[in-house]
């Protein structure tokens, strides 16, 4: 696996974070949030499109959020529409889930729609499409204790699963993908030095108890994707203490074991390189966007054929 392209999507004089990427009609679209600092009441969500990221627009501002901070946008291309999920609130424990939708792949957007009470939507990572119009979001809360759960939507109504972890496991921000065998794998950010994982063999209805993987985690966001080859790629920080290096690991056996294959960033830095979002396009190139020292949003393209 080799880096074949690397470029800056956005640069902030102050703070930017939480990038998300999707491909629509062979065009890449990226979104992120930015402001004075994380949690600032006038933070906004921005969107860029195209290979050169030349067109940047603000899609959610403090006007739409009524002066409340916005967080962690998540793009999801589903049922011929592009959905942008995001959260509002003064802190994660007070988040309210919101979404906007586009029928022309992000050129025009609906008015913001709050999700039902108690539903946050995808906390950080892209949902997974199920049968019909259904999809499942990996979600979590951070108060009164860290709790992971799944939220299911059929296009009209939402159902929230029971917690997947007990109070002794500090896990949040699931990333979920379907393995080639059909079962679903979920990975979780943790404060226990390692990424944790769980499986569902019945299309997300029931989940195994979360168990630690061999992949380190410094309590930082992760994301994964099932590649057309059948391998699973995860973007994560290969450290239990720091948000560097930012790396890619591959599993060829549906998460039973992992091999660290490449570093995207390695220079030590306090803020580090974090919150990756990873997808694979139709040409089999792998695209990752991430926060660079919380001052830039970077886009990296990988060629798996050079693995």
C-alpha positions as CSV (number, residue, x, y, z in Angstrom):
1,X,0.0,0.0,0.0
2,X,1.4,3.4,-1.0
3,X,0.4,7.0,-0.7
4,X,-0.1,8.4,-4.2
5,X,-1.6,11.7,-3.4
6,X,-1.7,14.1,-0.4
7,X,-3.2,17.5,-0.2
8,X,-4.8,20.1,2.1
9,X,-8.6,20.4,1.9
10,X,-8.9,23.3,4.4
11,X,-6.6,25.3,6.6
12,X,-7.8,27.2,9.7
13,X,-6.1,30.0,11.6
14,X,-7.7,28.6,14.8
15,X,-9.4,25.2,14.9
16,X,-10.9,22.6,12.5
17,X,-11.7,18.9,13.2
18,X,-14.0,16.0,12.6
19,X,-13.6,15.5,8.8
20,X,-15.9,13.1,6.9
21,X,-15.8,11.9,3.3
22,X,-18.1,10.3,0.8
23,X,-18.2,9.7,-2.9
24,X,-21.3,10.6,-5.0
25,X,-21.6,10.2,-8.7
26,X,-17.8,9.7,-8.8
27,X,-17.2,13.0,-7.0
28,X,-15.6,13.2,-3.6
29,X,-17.3,15.3,-1.0
30,X,-15.8,16.2,2.4
31,X,-17.2,18.0,5.4
32,X,-15.8,19.2,8.8
33,X,-16.5,21.6,11.6
34,X,-14.4,24.7,12.4
35,X,-14.4,27.7,14.7
36,X,-12.5,29.6,17.4
37,X,-12.1,26.4,19.3
38,X,-13.8,23.0,19.9
39,X,-17.2,23.7,21.4
40,X,-17.3,27.4,20.5
41,X,-20.9,28.7,20.0
42,X,-20.2,30.1,16.6
43,X,-18.5,27.0,15.1
44,X,-19.7,26.0,11.6
45,X,-19.8,23.0,9.3
46,X,-18.1,23.4,6.0
47,X,-18.2,21.3,2.8
48,X,-15.8,20.9,-0.1
49,X,-16.2,18.9,-3.3
50,X,-14.1,17.9,-6.3
51,X,-10.6,16.4,-6.6
52,X,-8.9,19.8,-6.0
53,X,-11.3,20.8,-3.2
54,X,-11.5,24.2,-4.8
55,X,-15.2,24.9,-3.8
56,X,-15.7,25.4,-0.1
57,X,-19.0,26.4,1.4
58,X,-20.5,26.8,4.8
59,X,-23.6,24.6,5.1
60,X,-24.3,25.0,8.9
61,X,-23.6,28.2,10.8
62,X,-24.5,29.6,14.2
63,X,-27.7,31.0,12.6
64,X,-29.0,27.4,12.0
65,X,-27.7,26.2,15.4
66,X,-29.1,29.3,17.3
67,X,-25.7,30.1,18.7
68,X,-25.0,26.5,20.0
69,X,-21.8,24.7,19.1
70,X,-21.9,22.1,16.3
71,X,-19.8,18.9,16.2
72,X,-18.8,15.8,14.2
73,X,-20.5,16.0,10.8
74,X,-21.1,12.6,9.1
75,X,-21.8,12.3,5.4
76,X,-23.9,9.3,4.2
77,X,-25.0,8.6,0.6
78,X,-28.2,6.6,0.9
79,X,-31.3,5.9,-1.2
80,X,-30.4,8.5,-3.9
81,X,-29.9,11.3,-1.3
82,X,-27.0,12.7,0.6
83,X,-27.5,13.0,4.3
84,X,-25.4,15.2,6.6
85,X,-25.7,14.2,10.2
86,X,-24.3,16.5,12.9
87,X,-24.6,17.2,16.6
88,X,-25.3,20.5,18.5
89,X,-24.8,21.2,22.2
90,X,-22.4,22.9,24.6
91,X,-20.6,19.6,25.2
92,X,-20.9,15.9,24.1
93,X,-23.0,15.0,27.1
94,X,-25.6,17.6,26.0
95,X,-25.6,16.7,22.3
96,X,-28.8,16.9,20.1
97,X,-28.8,14.9,16.8
98,X,-29.7,16.9,13.7
99,X,-29.6,16.1,9.9
100,X,-30.0,17.9,6.6
101,X,-30.6,16.2,3.3
102,X,-29.7,16.9,-0.4
103,X,-31.2,15.4,-3.5
104,X,-28.5,16.9,-5.8
105,X,-25.4,15.6,-3.9
106,X,-24.7,18.6,-1.7
107,X,-25.5,21.5,-4.0
108,X,-28.8,22.4,-2.2
109,X,-29.9,21.3,1.3
110,X,-33.1,20.9,3.2
111,X,-33.8,22.8,6.4
112,X,-32.2,21.2,9.5
113,X,-34.3,18.4,11.1
114,X,-33.8,17.4,14.7
115,X,-33.6,13.6,15.3
116,X,-36.1,12.2,17.9
117,X,-35.3,12.7,21.5
118,X,-32.6,10.3,22.8
119,X,-31.4,9.7,19.2
120,X,-28.0,11.2,18.4
121,X,-27.3,9.6,15.0
122,X,-23.8,8.5,14.0
123,X,-21.5,9.9,16.7
124,X,-18.5,10.1,14.4
125,X,-18.5,7.4,11.6
126,X,-20.6,6.6,8.6
127,X,-23.8,4.5,9.0
128,X,-24.1,1.1,7.4
129,X,-26.9,0.3,4.9
130,X,-29.1,-2.7,5.7
131,X,-31.9,-4.4,3.8
132,X,-34.4,-2.1,2.0
133,X,-34.1,1.5,3.1
134,X,-32.9,0.7,6.6
135,X,-29.5,1.7,8.0
136,X,-27.7,1.4,11.3
137,X,-25.7,4.1,13.0
138,X,-22.9,3.5,15.5
139,X,-23.6,5.8,18.4
140,X,-22.5,6.6,21.9
141,X,-22.9,8.9,24.9
142,X,-20.3,10.1,27.4
143,X,-22.5,10.9,30.5
144,X,-23.1,9.7,33.1
145,X,-20.7,7.0,31.8
146,X,-19.4,6.0,28.4
147,X,-21.9,3.9,26.6
148,X,-22.1,2.5,23.0
149,X,-25.3,1.4,21.2
150,X,-26.7,1.2,17.7
151,X,-29.5,3.3,16.3
152,X,-31.6,1.9,13.5
153,X,-33.6,3.9,11.0
154,X,-36.1,2.7,8.3
155,X,-36.3,6.1,6.7
156,X,-39.2,7.2,9.0
157,X,-38.7,5.9,12.5
158,X,-35.7,5.2,14.8
159,X,-35.0,2.4,17.3
160,X,-32.2,2.5,19.8
161,X,-30.5,-0.7,20.9
162,X,-29.6,-1.6,24.5
163,X,-26.1,-0.7,25.5
164,X,-23.4,-3.0,24.0
165,X,-21.0,-2.4,27.0
166,X,-21.3,-2.3,30.8
167,X,-20.1,0.6,33.0
168,X,-16.6,-1.0,33.4
169,X,-15.8,-0.5,29.7
170,X,-15.1,3.0,28.5
171,X,-16.0,2.8,24.8
172,X,-17.4,5.3,22.4
173,X,-17.7,6.2,18.7
174,X,-18.4,2.9,16.9
175,X,-17.3,2.3,13.3
176,X,-19.2,-0.5,11.6
177,X,-18.7,-2.4,8.4
178,X,-20.1,-5.6,6.7
179,X,-17.6,-8.4,6.2
180,X,-17.6,-10.4,3.0
181,X,-19.1,-13.4,5.0
182,X,-22.1,-11.2,5.8
183,X,-21.5,-10.6,9.5
184,X,-21.0,-7.1,10.7
185,X,-17.9,-5.9,12.5
186,X,-17.9,-3.0,14.9
187,X,-14.7,-1.3,16.3
188,X,-14.8,1.1,19.2
189,X,-12.6,4.0,20.5
190,X,-11.6,3.2,24.0
191,X,-9.8,4.6,27.1
192,X,-8.3,1.1,27.8
193,X,-5.2,1.5,25.5
194,X,-6.6,-0.8,22.8
195,X,-9.4,-0.6,20.1
196,X,-12.3,-3.0,21.1
197,X,-14.5,-4.9,18.7
198,X,-17.8,-6.7,18.5
199,X,-19.6,-8.8,15.9
200,X,-23.2,-9.3,14.8
201,X,-24.3,-12.4,12.8
202,X,-27.9,-11.4,12.4
203,X,-27.7,-8.1,10.5
204,X,-27.1,-6.0,13.5
205,X,-29.9,-7.2,15.8
206,X,-27.6,-8.7,18.4
207,X,-23.9,-8.1,19.2
208,X,-21.2,-10.0,20.9
209,X,-19.6,-8.6,24.1
210,X,-16.8,-6.1,23.1
211,X,-13.3,-7.5,23.3
212,X,-9.9,-5.9,22.9
213,X,-8.0,-6.1,19.7
214,X,-4.2,-6.0,19.3
215,X,-4.5,-2.4,17.8
216,X,-3.5,0.3,20.3
217,X,-5.7,3.3,20.9
218,X,-4.9,6.6,22.7
219,X,-8.6,7.3,23.3
220,X,-8.9,8.8,19.8
221,X,-11.3,8.4,16.9
222,X,-11.0,5.6,14.3
223,X,-12.8,4.5,11.1
224,X,-12.8,1.4,8.9
225,X,-14.0,0.2,5.5
226,X,-14.4,-3.2,3.9
227,X,-12.4,-3.2,0.7
228,X,-13.4,-4.8,-2.6
229,X,-10.6,-7.4,-2.1
230,X,-12.4,-8.6,1.1
231,X,-9.7,-7.1,3.4
232,X,-10.8,-4.6,6.0
233,X,-8.8,-1.4,6.5
234,X,-8.8,0.7,9.7
235,X,-7.4,4.2,10.1
236,X,-6.2,4.8,13.6
237,X,-3.4,6.1,15.8
238,X,-0.8,3.4,16.3
239,X,-0.2,4.4,19.9
240,X,-1.8,3.9,23.3
241,X,-0.6,7.4,24.5
242,X,-0.5,9.9,21.6
243,X,-2.5,10.9,18.6
244,X,0.5,10.1,16.4
245,X,1.4,8.2,14.3
246,X,-1.7,8.1,12.2
247,X,-1.7,4.7,10.5
248,X,-3.5,2.1,8.4
249,X,-3.9,-1.5,9.4
250,X,-5.3,-4.3,7.3
251,X,-7.2,-7.5,8.3
252,X,-7.5,-10.3,5.8
253,X,-9.6,-12.5,8.2
254,X,-12.5,-10.2,9.1
255,X,-10.9,-8.6,12.2
256,X,-9.4,-11.8,13.8
257,X,-5.9,-10.3,13.4
258,X,-4.5,-7.0,12.1
259,X,-1.3,-6.0,10.3
260,X,0.0,-2.4,10.5
261,X,0.9,-1.5,6.9
262,X,1.6,2.2,6.5
263,X,1.9,5.5,8.4
264,X,0.1,8.6,7.1
265,X,1.7,11.0,9.6
266,X,4.4,10.3,12.1
267,X,6.0,13.5,13.4
268,X,5.4,13.9,17.1
269,X,3.0,16.8,18.0
270,X,0.8,17.5,21.0
271,X,-2.4,17.9,19.0
272,X,-1.4,15.0,16.6
273,X,-3.3,13.7,13.6
274,X,-6.7,12.4,14.4
275,X,-10.3,11.6,13.6
276,X,-9.8,9.9,10.3
277,X,-12.6,9.0,7.9
278,X,-11.9,6.3,5.3
279,X,-13.7,5.1,2.1
280,X,-12.9,3.2,-1.1
281,X,-13.9,4.6,-4.5
282,X,-15.1,2.7,-7.5
283,X,-11.6,2.7,-9.0
284,X,-10.4,0.9,-5.8
285,X,-8.4,3.9,-4.6
286,X,-8.6,4.4,-0.8
287,X,-9.4,7.9,0.4
288,X,-8.8,9.2,4.0
289,X,-9.4,12.6,5.4
290,X,-8.3,13.6,8.9
291,X,-7.5,16.5,11.2
292,X,-3.8,17.7,11.0
293,X,-2.9,19.3,14.4
294,X,-6.5,20.6,14.5
295,X,-5.4,23.3,12.1
296,X,-5.8,21.6,8.7
297,X,-8.0,19.0,7.1
298,X,-5.8,16.7,4.9
299,X,-6.9,14.2,2.2
300,X,-4.7,11.2,1.4
301,X,-5.1,8.7,-1.5
302,X,-3.8,5.2,-1.1
303,X,-3.2,2.5,-3.8
304,X,-3.8,-0.9,-2.4
305,X,-2.4,-2.6,-5.5
306,X,1.1,-1.5,-4.3
307,X,0.7,-3.4,-1.0
